[in-house]
Amino acid sequence: MRTLSFGFSRRTFLSRAAVLSAAATSPALLLGQTSSGSKRVILDLDIGIDDAFALLFAHYSPAIDLVGITTLFGNTTRDKSARNACYIKERFGIEAEVYRGAAAALHHRLGEPPVFVHGEDGLGDTETINPTIRAADLSAPDFIARTIMENPREITVITVGPLTNLMLARMLEPGIVGRVREVIVMGGAVGFAGELGNATTVGEANAWNDAHAMDSLFRFPWPVTMVGLDVTYAPDASMSPAYVEGLKGRSGDAGVFLERINRQYRRFYRSSRGVDVTFQHDSIAVAYAIAPELFEIKRGKIKVLTDGVARGQTIFCPQGHHNSEDPEWADLPIHSVCSAIDGPGFLKLYQEALFRAAGPVV
């Protein structure tokens, strides 16, 4: 396996790899699910506000065994994203290591982070974010590639930022396509609910931030499920102020933290969409990993436009559609797209996980 140059020495890489290799010999780690039945997950984030909601959801859900947190640019810069992940890991006692990844898209020129959405620090500018721990020396793409290769068909990757880290991992080790258990992608939109984009008229933010990476993702035959704006903007899956206050009241410090950072998110949605709720896009992708029965799925082929005014637009060709044999589509594999969600079911699932943060009721 090749190693990307992220400023790490060969000695550091080999040392870290030896640790991972030794860990992989444990029978518990070689199983796709732990003895408690939880799913082994790498969570790939560009940590802004909804990413923080998703990370704590994954951390507190008994259905997920978080084996690694990988970070990259997107909602904020690469360095702030890693710092935010380290802060949350340290504050809430998350065991999984943080691995810092891509600073920019594969081909696109990097724009300014959306501070009007997530704040200057990526977490709503309400906290003093100064963790005493740092990200691991191994880069995020190296970690993703090595972990999947050493645990064939046992690792679920949930990406809730640009697809850059995952596609760099595939460049390092093409064999991950056949060895990953599943890939769950928060990104894209094909219009099932009238939503096409949030970064532009037709471009969802993660697709727009690295359109080449997302388009490449759908060209390979790994088991991918796209959790796009088609479901993440569902009104009955949004979090009201009362709902978030409920988390604050019954989820200990985790609820206090989420309510505080959510204030900036509320301001953004009030100004941008005229609603006093927040849409927790990334947590809905985590929910799919936990309870796929909450979702309706359509199967077909997917393309992402990579340039021009339609950059980041996701186009869906349903399985069996007459265009599927067109040369533009013929060689593409079939993937899954979420087309509907049980919103109340998602909110209940999230609430049950976060209430665990306060510990058992005595």
C-alpha positions as semicolon CSV with decimal commas, in nm:
position;residue;x (nm);y (nm);z (nm)
1;M;0,000;0,000;0,000
2;R;0,133;0,344;-0,091
3;T;0,141;0,619;0,170
4;L;0,030;0,975;0,108
5;S;0,262;1,251;0,214
6;F;0,094;1,448;0,492
7;G;0,420;1,551;0,658
8;F;0,468;1,226;0,853
9;S;0,794;1,032;0,858
10;R;0,816;0,674;0,738
11;R;0,914;0,570;1,093
12;T;0,601;0,733;1,238
13;F;0,382;0,569;0,977
14;L;0,528;0,223;1,031
15;S;0,508;0,257;1,408
16;R;0,142;0,354;1,393
17;A;0,069;0,083;1,137
18;A;0,224;-0,179;1,366
19;V;-0,012;-0,075;1,645
20;L;-0,311;-0,104;1,414
21;S;-0,192;-0,439;1,280
22;A;-0,152;-0,581;1,630
23;A;-0,498;-0,457;1,729
24;A;-0,648;-0,627;1,426
25;T;-0,543;-0,970;1,558
26;S;-0,792;-0,942;1,840
27;P;-1,095;-1,166;1,771
28;A;-1,329;-0,890;1,890
29;L;-1,179;-0,644;1,643
30;L;-1,197;-0,888;1,353
31;L;-1,574;-0,899;1,379
32;G;-1,792;-0,652;1,195
33;Q;-1,997;-0,619;1,508
34;T;-1,883;-0,639;1,868
35;S;-2,009;-0,899;2,111
36;S;-2,284;-0,651;2,202
37;G;-2,399;-0,639;1,840
38;S;-2,274;-0,288;1,765
39;K;-2,152;-0,190;1,420
40;R;-1,785;-0,094;1,373
41;V;-1,772;0,255;1,224
42;I;-1,521;0,507;1,094
43;L;-1,689;0,850;1,107
44;D;-1,546;1,101;0,860
45;L;-1,636;1,462;0,946
46;D;-1,566;1,827;0,859
47;I;-1,661;1,922;1,212
48;G;-1,915;2,196;1,217
49;I;-2,228;2,210;1,430
50;D;-2,429;1,926;1,277
51;D;-2,113;1,711;1,268
52;A;-2,082;1,758;1,646
53;F;-2,441;1,639;1,687
54;A;-2,358;1,336;1,471
55;L;-2,036;1,253;1,656
56;L;-2,207;1,247;1,994
57;F;-2,495;1,046;1,846
58;A;-2,247;0,783;1,727
59;H;-2,057;0,794;2,055
60;Y;-2,359;0,738;2,278
61;S;-2,548;0,493;2,056
62;P;-2,507;0,133;2,176
63;A;-2,547;0,025;1,813
64;I;-2,215;0,180;1,708
65;D;-1,858;0,092;1,798
66;L;-1,664;0,400;1,690
67;V;-1,321;0,277;1,578
68;G;-1,190;0,603;1,434
69;I;-1,274;0,970;1,380
70;T;-1,134;1,116;1,059
71;T;-1,150;1,486;0,978
72;L;-1,101;1,722;0,686
73;F;-1,189;2,063;0,542
74;G;-1,545;2,167;0,465
75;N;-1,758;2,336;0,728
76;T;-1,434;2,480;0,863
77;T;-1,063;2,445;0,788
78;R;-0,875;2,116;0,807
79;D;-0,692;2,222;1,123
80;K;-0,999;2,356;1,303
81;S;-1,191;2,042;1,211
82;A;-0,926;1,820;1,372
83;R;-0,907;2,052;1,673
84;N;-1,285;2,042;1,718
85;A;-1,284;1,663;1,702
86;C;-1,007;1,646;1,964
87;Y;-1,203;1,885;2,186
88;I;-1,519;1,673;2,169
89;K;-1,319;1,351;2,215
90;E;-1,151;1,487;2,525
91;R;-1,456;1,655;2,677
92;F;-1,685;1,355;2,639
93;G;-1,440;1,070;2,687
94;I;-1,456;0,925;2,337
95;E;-1,205;0,640;2,304
96;A;-1,164;0,649;1,926
97;E;-0,858;0,834;1,798
98;V;-0,880;1,141;1,574
99;Y;-0,698;1,132;1,238
100;R;-0,645;1,455;1,044
101;G;-0,704;1,441;0,670
102;A;-0,742;1,652;0,359
103;A;-0,700;2,029;0,357
104;A;-0,855;2,082;0,014
105;A;-1,049;1,914;-0,267
106;L;-0,888;1,682;-0,520
107;H;-0,908;1,941;-0,800
108;H;-1,118;2,239;-0,698
109;R;-0,967;2,553;-0,557
110;L;-1,052;2,586;-0,188
111;G;-1,302;2,860;-0,099
112;E;-1,368;3,022;0,236
113;P;-1,543;2,810;0,503
114;P;-1,912;2,897;0,562
115;V;-1,862;3,091;0,886
116;F;-2,215;3,233;0,849
117;V;-2,341;2,877;0,907
118;H;-2,106;2,730;1,166
119;G;-1,920;3,030;1,309
120;E;-1,554;3,123;1,294
121;D;-1,452;2,823;1,503
122;G;-1,689;2,575;1,336
123;L;-1,884;2,521;1,658
124;G;-2,096;2,832;1,683
125;D;-1,841;3,055;1,860
126;T;-1,981;2,970;2,204
127;E;-1,699;2,761;2,350
128;T;-1,330;2,803;2,433
129;I;-1,192;2,524;2,218
130;N;-0,846;2,440;2,344
131;P;-0,799;2,063;2,374
132;T;-0,489;1,926;2,543
133;I;-0,479;1,626;2,308
134;R;-0,382;1,615;1,940
135;A;-0,478;1,412;1,638
136;A;-0,283;1,091;1,579
137;D;0,025;1,098;1,358
138;L;-0,127;0,871;1,094
139;S;-0,322;1,061;0,828
140;A;-0,695;1,005;0,784
141;P;-0,668;0,843;0,437
142;D;-0,394;0,609;0,561
143;F;-0,601;0,512;0,862
144;I;-0,913;0,449;0,653
145;A;-0,726;0,237;0,399
146;R;-0,533;0,032;0,654
147;T;-0,830;-0,031;0,882
148;I;-1,054;-0,153;0,599
149;M;-0,782;-0,375;0,450
150;E;-0,703;-0,536;0,786
151;N;-1,071;-0,593;0,868
152;P;-1,230;-0,710;0,541
153;R;-1,605;-0,650;0,510
154;E;-1,623;-0,545;0,875
155;I;-1,591;-0,164;0,864
156;T;-1,873;0,078;0,790
157;V;-1,755;0,421;0,675
158;I;-1,994;0,710;0,736
159;T;-1,888;1,027;0,555
160;V;-2,062;1,351;0,646
161;G;-1,820;1,593;0,480
162;P;-1,657;1,607;0,136
163;L;-1,555;1,265;0,004
164;T;-1,188;1,359;-0,024
165;N;-1,048;1,144;0,257
166;L;-1,225;0,830;0,139
167;M;-1,121;0,874;-0,223
168;L;-0,760;0,944;-0,121
169;A;-0,779;0,620;0,078
170;R;-0,896;0,439;-0,237
171;M;-0,601;0,584;-0,429
172;L;-0,369;0,450;-0,159
173;E;-0,533;0,107;-0,159
174;P;-0,783;0,029;-0,438
175;G;-0,868;-0,297;-0,260
176;I;-1,083;-0,115;-0,004
177;V;-1,365;-0,107;-0,260
178;G;-1,412;-0,483;-0,220
179;R;-1,332;-0,497;0,150
180;V;-1,547;-0,225;0,308
181;R;-1,871;-0,344;0,466
182;E;-2,067;-0,038;0,351
183;V;-2,027;0,332;0,279
184;I;-2,294;0,574;0,401
185;V;-2,267;0,919;0,247
186;M;-2,437;1,233;0,373
187;G;-2,441;1,434;0,055
188;G;-2,613;1,507;-0,270
189;A;-2,979;1,553;-0,356
190;V;-3,180;1,417;-0,646
191;G;-3,509;1,598;-0,593
192;F;-3,735;1,337;-0,433
193;A;-3,861;1,605;-0,194
194;G;-3,798;1,906;-0,414
195;E;-3,451;1,974;-0,274
196;L;-3,158;1,999;-0,514
197;G;-2,889;2,200;-0,337
198;N;-2,789;2,409;-0,040
199;A;-2,446;2,537;-0,143
200;T;-2,583;2,642;-0,483
201;T;-2,916;2,605;-0,662
202;V;-2,833;2,247;-0,758
203;G;-2,525;2,162;-0,552
204;E;-2,537;2,009;-0,204
205;A;-2,246;2,135;0,007
206;N;-2,042;1,813;0,037
207;A;-2,085;1,737;-0,332
208;W;-1,999;2,095;-0,426
209;N;-1,690;2,108;-0,202
210;D;-1,531;1,812;-0,381
211;A;-1,743;1,718;-0,680
212;H;-1,469;1,506;-0,838
213;A;-1,436;1,294;-0,523
214;M;-1,810;1,233;-0,496
215;D;-1,847;1,156;-0,865
216;S;-1,559;0,907;-0,840
217;L;-1,721;0,740;-0,541
218;F;-2,025;0,639;-0,745
219;R;-1,810;0,489;-1,023
220;F;-1,691;0,199;-0,807
221;P;-1,889;-0,112;-0,706
222;W;-1,874;-0,078;-0,329
223;P;-2,201;-0,083;-0,132
224;V;-2,289;0,287;-0,111
225;T;-2,602;0,446;0,032
226;M;-2,655;0,816;-0,032
227;V;-2,834;1,001;0,248
228;G;-2,900;1,335;0,082
229;L;-3,105;1,648;0,124
230;D;-3,400;1,441;-0,002
231;V;-3,434;1,311;0,354
232;T;-3,221;1,540;0,570
233;Y;-3,447;1,837;0,498
234;A;-3,760;1,643;0,596
235;P;-3,959;1,883;0,818
236;D;-4,063;1,613;1,063
237;A;-3,698;1,509;1,110
238;S;-3,587;1,862;1,210
239;M;-3,501;1,953;1,568
240;S;-3,718;2,220;1,728
241;P;-3,589;2,447;2,007
242;A;-3,806;2,251;2,252
243;Y;-3,653;1,924;2,135
244;V;-3,298;2,053;2,183
245;E;-3,394;2,196;2,523
246;G;-3,513;1,848;2,610
247;L;-3,169;1,711;2,521
248;K;-3,014;1,979;2,739
249;G;-3,232;1,884;3,031
250;R;-3,175;1,508;3,018
251;S;-2,837;1,449;2,850
252;G;-2,597;1,597;3,103
253;D;-2,304;1,800;2,973
254;A;-2,358;1,663;2,620
255;G;-2,703;1,821;2,607
256;V;-2,573;2,151;2,746
257;F;-2,300;2,156;2,480
258;L;-2,535;2,073;2,193
259;E;-2,794;2,333;2,293
260;R;-2,523;2,598;2,314
261;I;-2,366;2,534;1,974
262;N;-2,711;2,492;1,819
263;R;-2,791;2,860;1,883
264;Q;-2,579;2,967;1,585
265;Y;-2,739;2,696;1,371
266;R;-3,085;2,826;1,466
267;R;-2,986;3,179;1,364
268;F;-2,867;3,050;1,027
269;Y;-3,188;2,859;0,953
270;R;-3,408;3,146;1,066
271;S;-3,229;3,379;0,824
272;S;-3,184;3,136;0,534
273;R;-3,511;2,939;0,537
274;G;-3,737;3,135;0,771
275;V;-3,784;2,846;1,013
276;D;-3,698;2,813;1,381
277;V;-3,571;2,457;1,362
278;T;-3,237;2,300;1,275
279;F;-3,178;2,030;1,016
280;Q;-2,929;1,778;1,151
281;H;-2,812;1,640;0,818
282;D;-2,516;1,443;0,951
283;S;-2,700;1,273;1,234
284;I;-2,948;1,135;0,982
285;A;-2,662;0,956;0,805
286;V;-2,560;0,804;1,139
287;A;-2,924;0,703;1,192
288;Y;-2,916;0,507;0,867
289;A;-2,626;0,300;1,002
290;I;-2,822;0,228;1,319
291;A;-3,176;0,183;1,188
292;P;-3,201;0,154;0,807
293;E;-3,563;0,048;0,850
294;L;-3,647;0,415;0,913
295;F;-3,573;0,491;0,547
296;E;-3,719;0,419;0,205
297;I;-3,460;0,333;-0,058
298;K;-3,443;0,361;-0,435
299;R;-3,175;0,184;-0,640
300;G;-2,998;0,319;-0,944
301;K;-2,691;0,485;-1,091
302;I;-2,559;0,821;-0,977
303;K;-2,345;1,088;-1,138
304;V;-2,211;1,412;-0,995
305;L;-2,139;1,705;-1,227
306;T;-1,792;1,836;-1,158
307;D;-1,761;2,178;-1,321
308;G;-1,945;2,491;-1,419
309;V;-2,268;2,634;-1,283
310;A;-2,403;2,284;-1,208
311;R;-2,096;2,172;-1,012
312;G;-2,201;1,933;-0,735
313;Q;-2,537;1,841;-0,890
314;T;-2,623;1,476;-0,831
315;I;-2,816;1,301;-1,109
316;F;-2,999;0,974;-1,044
317;C;-3,086;0,715;-1,308
318;P;-3,329;0,462;-1,154
319;Q;-3,253;0,095;-1,197
320;G;-3,421;-0,031;-1,513
321;H;-3,466;0,317;-1,661
322;H;-3,434;0,327;-2,039
323;N;-3,127;0,551;-2,012
324;S;-2,935;0,296;-1,807
325;E;-2,773;0,141;-2,115
326;D;-2,672;0,477;-2,261
327;P;-2,289;0,497;-2,295
328;E;-2,290;0,774;-2,034
329;W;-2,445;0,536;-1,780
330;A;-2,379;0,182;-1,899
331;D;-2,064;0,106;-1,699
332;L;-2,176;0,261;-1,370
333;P;-2,267;0,034;-1,078
334;I;-2,600;0,037;-0,895
335;H;-2,615;0,218;-0,560
336;S;-2,881;0,306;-0,303
337;V;-3,039;0,647;-0,243
338;C;-3,260;0,735;0,053
339;S;-3,588;0,874;-0,076
340;A;-3,794;0,909;0,244
341;I;-3,747;0,897;0,620
342;D;-3,954;0,828;0,930
343;G;-3,876;1,165;1,090
344;P;-4,031;1,099;1,433
345;G;-3,853;0,765;1,440
346;F;-3,520;0,939;1,382
347;L;-3,584;1,195;1,655
348;K;-3,676;0,922;1,902
349;L;-3,361;0,726;1,812
350;Y;-3,142;1,031;1,861
351;Q;-3,306;1,118;2,190
352;E;-3,264;0,766;2,327
353;A;-2,893;0,769;2,243
354;L;-2,825;1,111;2,395
355;F;-3,015;1,040;2,714
356;R;-2,748;0,777;2,778
357;A;-2,498;1,063;2,815
358;A;-2,637;1,146;3,158
359;G;-2,573;0,792;3,280
360;P;-2,817;0,543;3,430
361;V;-3,107;0,671;3,638
362;V;-3,047;0,578;4,003
